[in-house]
Amino acid sequence: AGKVVTYTIMTVPPAGFENLAPYAWVVMELGDYNLRISGFLANIQKPEDLPIGAAVKVVDFDDRGIVLEKM
């Protein structure tokens, strides 16, 4: 688990991801490790849906990459 550091909301996604939009590509910081990773977070339509500092966790890894979920 960790917290959101920054992200971008994808409303016009790249080829192959059209059916997943809108989603956020998130940079998160893992716990107290000072380690940042990026991942996919579904159903994010506007900044109010994902405040900076929001708690997120890694739940999967698939064709989307690292898959995150809000806590």
N, C-alpha and C positions, 0 to 999 in steps of 0.2 A: 504494500500500500504506500501511497505517497500523496503529493499535492500537485495541482496544476500550476505550472510556471508561466506558460504561454500556449497559444494555440491559434489555428486558423480554421474558419468554418468553410467547408467545401460545399458550395451550392451549384457550381458547375464543375463536376468531377472529371478526372481523366478517363479515357476509354477503359471499359471494363468495370467501372465503379458507378455508372450512371444510376443503377437501381438502388444504390445505397444512400444517395444524397437526400437531405443534407446531413453531413457528419462533420466532426471536428478531427483535425490532425493535431494531437496534443503533445506537448513536451511536459513531462512530469518529473519531479524529483522524488527519488525513492527514499522514504524514511529519513533517517539521520545519516545516510551514507554519502551525501554530497555527490550522488550519481544521478545523471539525467538520462532518460530514455524517451523515445517518441512512440506514439501508438494511435490507433483508431478508436474513436468514441462515437457511437451511433446516436442518432436523433437529437443532434444539437442544431437548432435553427437560428438562434440569436445569442448575442453575448450574455444576456440575462440568464440563459440556460446553463452557463458554465462560468461562474465567477473565478477569477484568478485566486489561487489558494484552495480551491475546492478539493475535497478528498476523492481520490480515485484509486482503483486497484486493477491489477492485471488479472484477466479472467480466461484468456485463451491466446492462441497463436494459430493463424490460418492464412488464407490467401490475402487477407487484408493487412497482415503483419501482426504486431502485438495488439491485442484487443483489450480495451479498457472499459471499465464500468464505474459510474459514479457511486459513491458510498452514501 
